[in-house]
C-alpha cells in the first residue's frame, strides 16, 4: 500500500511539474501597443479567411510538429516586408502559446508577430493580436507613424509604488497601477515619444509633438 502511495505521489508531483512547466512556457508580460509594434517584424490589419492544421517538419525525435495555419486577406501593412502576408502560423493550442483566430465571420484583426518565409508570419499568445474594432482611434492612427517615432524610447511598466525611471529615455506605464488594466488610458491614447533634447515622454494626439506631453511621473 505504501508503495502504491509513493508511486501515486510521484505521479502527482510529475503532473504538477509538467503543468507548471507548460504554464511558464506561455507566461507573457503585458506590453504597451507601442512596444508590441516596435518589437514585431510584421504588423498588419487582416481579415481571417480560414484555418487548418498543418505539419511543419519533425522534432528531434522524428515526431511531426503540428501547427495551425490561418489563411488571411491582408488589408494594410503597417510594418513588414514588401510582399503581402497571406498566412499566419501558430502553435496548435493555447497550452503551447498558440493563438485562436475567429474566421467564421471573416473577422478583422490587428496582428503583430515574427516574419517566417515569404508571405508568412508566426504568432504566439505573447504577441499583440486584437480585433481591429477594439482599437481606439488614436491607436489606429499611431500605427501609421507615431509608434515608430517612439521605438527609441523605453516603456517601463509600473505595477506598484514606488515607480521610478532610470534614464530620461523611459516612460512610466501606469495603467495597471491606476486603472487595474493594461488597456487603460495610456495604452489607448498615448505614445512615448522622443523630445528634441533626447528625453522621452508621453504624448497624446496626432499633431506634431509640441505641448501635449505628460511628465514621466504622470499616469
C-alpha positions in Angstrom: 0.0 0.0 0.0 2.8 2.4 0.9 4.5 1.6 -2.5 1.3 2.5 -4.3 1.0 5.8 -2.4 4.6 6.6 -3.2 4.1 5.9 -6.9 0.9 7.9 -6.9 2.5 10.8 -5.1 5.4 10.8 -7.5 3.0 10.8 -10.5 1.1 13.8 -9.0 4.3 15.7 -8.5 5.4 15.0 -12.1 2.0 16.0 -13.4 2.0 19.3 -11.4 5.6 19.9 -12.6 4.5 19.4 -16.2 1.5 21.7 -15.8 3.7 24.4 -14.2 6.3 23.9 -17.0 3.6 24.4 -19.7 2.2 27.5 -17.8 5.6 29.0 -17.5 6.3 28.4 -21.2 3.4 30.6 -22.0 4.0 33.3 -19.4 3.9 36.7 -21.1 4.5 40.1 -19.6 1.9 42.7 -20.8 3.3 45.2 -23.2 2.1 48.6 -24.4 0.9 48.6 -28.0 3.8 50.8 -29.0 6.2 48.2 -27.5 4.4 45.4 -29.4 4.8 47.4 -32.7 8.4 48.2 -32.2 9.4 44.6 -31.3 7.5 42.9 -34.1 8.8 42.1 -37.6 5.3 42.4 -39.1 2.3 44.4 -38.1 -0.8 44.1 -40.3 -4.5 44.6 -40.4 -6.0 41.5 -41.9 -9.2 39.5 -42.3 -9.0 35.8 -41.4 -10.5 33.6 -44.1 -9.9 30.1 -43.0 -7.8 27.9 -40.7 -6.4 24.3 -40.7 -3.9 22.1 -39.0 -0.6 21.5 -40.9 2.6 19.6 -40.4 5.8 21.8 -40.0 8.5 19.2 -40.2 9.6 16.9 -37.4 11.1 17.4 -33.9 14.4 15.9 -32.8 12.6 12.5 -32.1 11.1 12.3 -35.5 7.6 13.2 -34.4 5.6 15.6 -36.6 5.3 19.2 -35.5 1.7 20.3 -35.7 0.7 24.0 -36.2 -2.4 25.9 -37.1 -2.3 27.8 -40.3 -4.7 30.7 -40.9 -5.2 32.0 -44.4 -5.7 35.7 -44.3 -6.6 38.6 -46.6 -4.2 41.5 -45.8 -5.9 44.8 -45.7 -3.0 47.0 -44.7 0.7 46.5 -43.7 2.0 48.9 -41.1 5.4 47.2 -40.7 7.0 44.4 -42.6 8.3 43.0 -45.9 7.4 44.2 -49.4 5.4 41.1 -50.0 1.8 40.8 -48.6 1.3 38.3 -45.8 -1.0 35.5 -46.9 -0.9 33.1 -43.9 -0.3 33.2 -40.2 1.2 30.2 -38.4 0.8 29.4 -34.7 1.1 26.5 -32.2 -2.0 24.2 -32.2 -3.3 25.1 -28.7 -3.0 27.8 -26.0 -1.2 25.4 -23.7 1.8 25.8 -26.0 1.2 29.5 -26.7 -1.0 29.0 -29.8 -3.4 31.7 -30.8 -7.0 31.1 -31.8 -8.4 33.4 -34.5 -12.0 33.6 -35.5 -12.7 33.1 -39.2 -16.4 32.2 -39.0 -17.4 35.7 -40.0 -14.1 36.8 -41.6 -13.2 39.0 -38.6 -10.6 41.7 -38.9 -7.6 41.7 -36.6 -4.5 43.8 -35.9 -1.8 41.1 -35.9 1.8 41.7 -34.8 4.3 38.9 -35.0 7.5 37.5 -36.5 8.2 37.1 -40.2 8.6 33.5 -41.4 9.3 32.9 -45.0 7.7 34.7 -48.0 4.1 35.7 -47.3 4.0 34.0 -43.9 4.3 35.1 -40.3 4.3 33.3 -36.9 2.4 34.5 -33.8 2.1 33.4 -30.2 0.0 34.4 -27.2 2.8 36.8 -26.2 2.3 38.8 -29.4 -0.2 41.7 -29.8 -3.2 40.4 -31.6 -6.6 42.1 -31.1 -9.8 42.5 -33.0 -9.5 45.7 -35.1 -12.8 47.1 -33.9 -11.5 47.2 -30.3 -8.6 49.6 -31.1 -9.1 53.3 -30.2 -8.9 55.9 -32.9 -5.6 57.1 -31.6 -4.1 53.5 -31.6 -5.2 53.1 -35.3 -3.6 56.3 -36.3 -0.5 55.7 -34.2 0.2 52.6 -36.2 1.0 54.7 -39.3 3.8 56.8 -37.8 3.6 57.7 -34.1 4.6 54.3 -32.6 7.6 54.1 -35.0 8.7 57.5 -33.8 8.9 56.2 -30.3 10.8 53.0 -30.9 14.0 54.6 -29.5 12.2 55.1 -26.2 11.7 52.5 -23.4 8.3 52.0 -21.8 8.6 50.7 -18.2 5.5 49.0 -16.7 4.6 50.2 -13.1 2.6 47.7 -11.1 3.2 49.0 -7.6 4.6 52.1 -5.8 7.3 53.4 -5.8 7.9 53.6 -9.5 10.9 55.3 -11.0 12.8 55.6 -14.2 16.5 55.1 -14.6 17.1 57.1 -17.7 15.5 60.1 -19.4 14.6 57.8 -22.4 12.0 56.0 -20.3 8.2 56.5 -19.9 6.4 55.0 -16.9 3.3 52.9 -18.0 0.9 53.1 -15.0 -2.3 51.8 -16.5 -2.3 48.8 -14.2 -1.5 50.8 -11.1 -4.1 53.5 -11.8 -6.9 51.6 -13.5 -6.2 47.9 -12.8 -6.0 47.1 -16.5 -3.3 47.0 -19.2 -5.8 48.6 -21.7 -6.1 51.9 -19.9 -5.7 55.5 -20.9 -2.0 55.3 -21.7 -2.4 52.2 -23.8 -5.4 53.6 -25.7 -4.4 57.2 -26.2 -0.7 57.8 -25.6 2.7 57.2 -27.3 6.1 57.5 -25.7 7.9 59.9 -28.0 11.5 61.4 -28.0 11.7 65.1 -27.5 14.3 67.4 -29.1 16.6 67.0 -26.2 16.7 63.2 -26.5 14.4 62.5 -23.5 11.2 60.7 -23.8 7.7 61.5 -22.6 4.1 60.5 -23.1 2.3 62.3 -25.9 -1.4 62.3 -26.7 -2.8 63.2 -30.1 -1.8 63.1 -33.7 -0.3 66.6 -34.3 3.5 67.0 -34.2 4.5 66.6 -30.5 5.0 70.2 -29.1 2.9 70.6 -26.0 0.6 67.7 -25.1 3.3 65.8 -23.2 2.9 64.2 -19.8 5.8 64.3 -17.3 7.3 60.9 -17.0 5.9 60.6 -13.5 2.3 61.2 -14.5 -0.2 58.4 -15.4 
